[in-house]
């Protein structure tokens, strides 16, 4: 289970100041990014991320750091 970062902070960071993202949108964005990370690992022959970090946790860290944002189509 992911306790850090807090889900509320992830939702707040993913949305815009006037329009926060929903928890559903957070799940979709994190799942898509985690799948991208897994695909990259497999194509590069990496069996485990450094520091034994899970792909979902890495995607959440990318949201908090501002590297990953949500764009509505």
Helices and strands as residue ranges (DSSP letters): H 7-14, H 23-44, G 50-52, H 55-65
